[in-house]
Amino acid sequence: MKKIWLLPCTIFLVLCFSCSKNDKLLSNQGLKEVPVFLLTPDILSEYKFYPLENKLKLTYKDDQLARITGGFLPIPTVTELSYIFTDIIYWDVNIVGDQVKLEKKSSSSEILFNERHDLWYNNGRITERRIYRSDQPVSRYKYEYENDRLKKEYKYLDDRLSLERTFYFNAKQNLDSILYEYPYSADKVVEIFMDYDQKPNKLKNLLVFEDFIPRALSTNNYLKMSRLYIDDAGIRSPSVERKWDAQLFN
């Protein structure tokens, strides 16, 4: 079965706020930094460390997001790639109407990127994103909502459906679980979110990256995530579990 952490997903995606009173996309909600430890667990395990001190910096112009600074840079070693978090990586954000374009750049003349993200919105909610990289197929995400909450995400690679995710919420408007389904396999994956605190989620409605789904979907902060693999015969494999310290969300 294809493992979740091998699914193509980007490190750097866009900031998605609910529309402000002046209907601006990606408007300044007072958030200037985003802790990297909130990224999808699989992303951080790939980078082999837990960078509590590293933060993305958000810059605004005319009350709209204009730049996201900070990213992981691969460093070749004798046996494999290693990664460091650095502020020489940044994203320029260009907003025109209901469309947002992001371009990955570097402040070093020795480091070049060829990656662009295009996003479309309807009534302040992201409905589609496309990710263009020179060395990979085009990734396209389509989003569906139910009662103003994200219900479905469809991921396409070169217009072929590769992953479908369904989101379930509890009575407190917190994310309960995500079901992963694949068109090429009967295998399924379920992620379950537990141990919510009572503190407001500062990242609610914030999609800095695709990797901030699921963190940005809840009213409060989950402190535990469990992943369960189910094969085509219905046999469940031991779950993968991750926990967060409640003090991280002070």
C-alpha positions in Angstrom: 0.0 0.0 0.0 1.2 3.4 -0.8 2.3 5.2 2.4 0.9 8.6 3.2 4.3 10.2 3.6 5.2 9.3 0.0 2.2 11.1 -1.4 3.5 14.1 -3.4 2.8 17.1 -1.3 4.4 20.5 -1.2 6.1 22.1 1.6 5.1 25.6 0.6 1.6 26.5 -0.1 -0.7 29.5 0.3 -2.2 31.3 3.2 -6.0 31.0 3.1 -8.1 33.2 5.4 -11.8 33.6 5.6 -12.7 36.9 3.9 -12.4 39.9 6.1 -15.0 42.6 6.4 -13.5 44.4 3.4 -13.6 41.1 1.4 -9.9 41.0 0.8 -8.3 37.6 0.1 -5.4 36.6 2.4 -6.0 39.6 4.6 -3.9 40.6 7.6 -5.4 38.9 10.6 -2.6 39.9 12.9 -0.7 36.7 12.4 3.0 37.4 11.7 4.6 34.0 12.3 3.6 30.4 11.9 5.5 27.7 13.9 6.9 25.1 11.6 6.1 22.3 14.1 2.5 22.6 13.0 3.3 21.2 9.6 1.9 17.8 8.6 3.8 15.1 10.7 4.9 13.3 7.7 6.7 16.3 6.4 8.7 16.8 9.6 9.6 13.1 9.8 11.0 13.4 6.3 13.2 16.2 7.4 14.3 14.1 10.4 13.9 16.8 13.1 11.3 18.7 15.1 12.1 22.4 14.6 10.2 24.0 17.5 12.2 27.3 17.2 11.7 27.6 13.4 8.9 29.9 12.1 7.6 31.1 8.8 7.4 34.9 8.6 4.4 36.5 7.0 4.7 39.9 5.3 1.7 42.1 4.3 1.3 45.0 1.9 -1.9 47.0 1.7 -3.4 44.7 4.3 -2.9 41.6 2.1 -0.4 38.8 2.3 2.6 39.6 0.1 5.4 37.2 1.1 6.0 34.0 3.1 9.6 33.7 4.3 11.3 30.5 5.4 11.7 27.0 4.0 13.6 23.8 4.0 16.7 23.6 1.8 18.1 20.2 0.8 21.9 19.7 1.5 23.6 16.7 -0.1 25.6 14.4 2.1 27.6 11.3 1.4 24.6 9.0 1.8 21.5 11.1 1.5 19.9 14.5 1.5 19.8 16.5 4.7 17.6 19.5 5.2 18.0 22.9 7.0 15.4 25.5 7.6 16.5 28.9 6.2 15.1 32.3 5.6 16.8 32.6 2.2 13.8 30.8 0.8 10.6 32.8 0.3 7.4 33.0 -1.7 6.1 36.0 -3.5 2.3 36.3 -3.3 0.4 38.0 -6.0 -3.4 38.5 -5.5 -5.6 39.5 -8.5 -9.3 39.4 -7.8 -10.2 35.8 -6.7 -7.0 34.3 -7.9 -3.7 34.0 -6.0 -0.3 33.2 -7.5 2.7 32.2 -5.5 6.3 31.9 -6.8 9.1 30.2 -4.9 12.3 32.3 -4.8 15.6 32.6 -3.1 17.6 35.6 -1.9 20.8 33.7 -2.9 22.0 34.0 -6.5 23.4 30.4 -6.2 20.0 28.8 -5.4 17.2 28.8 -8.1 13.7 27.4 -7.9 11.2 26.6 -10.6 7.9 26.2 -8.7 4.6 28.1 -8.9 1.2 27.7 -7.2 -2.0 29.0 -8.6 -5.1 29.2 -6.4 -8.8 30.1 -7.1 -11.3 31.3 -4.5 -15.1 31.6 -4.4 -16.7 33.7 -1.6 -13.3 33.6 0.3 -13.0 29.8 0.2 -10.3 28.1 -1.7 -11.9 25.9 -4.4 -8.9 24.9 -6.5 -5.1 25.0 -6.4 -2.5 23.9 -9.0 1.2 23.3 -8.3 3.7 23.5 -11.1 7.2 22.1 -10.7 9.8 21.7 -13.4 10.6 18.1 -12.4 7.1 16.7 -11.5 3.6 16.3 -13.0 1.2 19.1 -12.4 -0.7 18.6 -9.1 -4.3 19.9 -9.0 -6.5 20.0 -5.9 -10.3 20.5 -6.0 -12.3 21.3 -2.8 -15.9 20.8 -1.9 -17.7 22.2 1.1 -20.7 21.3 3.2 -22.3 23.8 5.6 -19.3 26.1 5.2 -16.9 23.3 6.2 -14.4 21.5 4.0 -15.9 18.1 3.1 -13.9 16.7 0.2 -10.5 17.2 -1.4 -9.6 15.6 -4.7 -6.0 15.4 -5.8 -5.1 15.0 -9.5 -1.8 14.4 -11.1 -1.8 15.4 -14.7 -5.7 15.3 -14.6 -5.8 11.8 -13.2 -7.4 11.3 -9.8 -4.7 10.1 -7.3 -6.3 10.7 -3.9 -9.7 11.5 -2.3 -9.9 12.8 1.2 -13.2 13.1 3.2 -13.3 15.2 6.3 -15.5 14.5 9.4 -16.2 16.9 12.2 -17.7 16.6 15.7 -20.3 18.7 17.5 -17.7 21.1 18.8 -16.7 22.0 15.2 -13.4 20.2 15.6 -12.0 17.8 13.1 -12.8 14.2 14.1 -11.2 12.2 11.3 -10.0 12.1 7.7 -10.6 9.2 5.3 -8.1 8.6 2.5 -9.2 6.6 -0.5 -7.3 5.8 -3.7 -8.7 5.1 -7.2 -6.0 2.4 -7.9 -6.4 0.5 -4.6 -9.1 -0.7 -2.2 -6.8 0.1 0.7 -7.8 3.0 3.0 -6.2 5.2 5.6 -8.0 6.9 8.5 -6.5 9.7 10.6 -8.2 10.3 13.9 -7.7 13.5 15.9 -8.1 13.5 19.6 -7.3 15.2 22.9 -8.5 18.7 21.9 -7.6 21.5 24.3 -10.0 24.4 25.1 -7.9 27.1 23.6 -8.8 28.9 20.4 -7.0 27.6 17.4 -4.9 30.6 16.1 -4.6 28.8 12.7 -8.3 28.3 12.1 -9.2 28.8 8.5 -5.5 29.2 7.7 -4.0 27.2 4.9 -0.4 28.4 4.7 0.5 25.1 3.1 -1.5 22.1 1.9 0.3 20.6 4.9 -1.7 22.8 7.3 -4.7 20.7 6.5 -5.8 19.3 8.9 -4.5 21.7 11.6 -6.4 24.7 10.3 -9.8 23.1 10.2 -10.7 23.0 13.9 -11.9 25.5 16.5 -9.5 24.2 19.1 -6.0 22.4 19.0 -5.7 18.7 18.7 -2.9 17.2 20.8 -2.9 13.7 19.4 -3.2 12.1 16.0 -3.5 8.4 15.2 -3.3 6.9 11.8 -4.8 3.5 10.9 -4.2 1.5 7.7 -6.9 -0.8 6.4 -6.2 -3.2 3.5 -8.7 -4.4 0.9 -9.6 -7.4 3.1 -10.5 -5.0 6.0 -7.5 -6.0 8.1 -6.2 -3.1 10.2 -2.5 -2.6 10.8 -1.1 -0.9 13.9 -1.6 2.8 13.9 1.0 5.5 13.7 0.6 8.0 16.6 1.9 11.4 17.2 1.4 13.7 20.2 1.9 17.5 20.9 2.6 19.2 24.1 -0.3 21.4 25.2 2.2 24.2 26.1 3.0 24.6 22.4 -0.4 26.2 21.9 -0.1 28.9 24.7 
